[in-house]
């Protein structure tokens, strides 16, 4: 019997988008904040806005191969700002802040419809709930949950930034099991990607996998659509989840 359902954050509890104008604004924001700490980067926002997307994709690709999340200072020094010759030691005092801004302010984030009602409905059914998220900031997930009015409903929040492990590694799911003192057959997971969420849930042997549609991440799953990794259910809206779990 399923006793708890855990959720991905980005693409699942909220969706996100960006634009060239917003990307440039964000790079100015980062440069201004780094300037407050006495670090000034050559080339301005116009150069950074060309480098940051490329560098972040390099890191994403390598971390998806290793299934490990580096500490924030290493992510920014070795990858995101790699052309600028900054060391992890120089960035360490405010690297988490940069990561928070990257995850919170860079994209335009929109919470999913029926988010709070769904969480409250699951709790009313006697189910425990939580989050497992791949994310570079150690603090931003709880910030989002508090903003959405659901942080107090969560029984556990597990992130790659805190554990150093990324989905689809079953290791991060094992941490959630231990935290909640539950077995794989007692757990369900809701996410939007095949590459991280469906594969991760299947490798962990959890009882139920629900995939919510998110067209903006289709490029992440190219080549996996017919590779044998299937969710138990596909949904369009979080509000569909309670009825599924009642079955």
Order of alpha helices (4+ residues) and beta strands (2+ residues): beta-beta-alpha-alpha-alpha-alpha-alpha-beta-alpha-beta-alpha-beta-alpha-alpha-beta-alpha-beta-beta-alpha
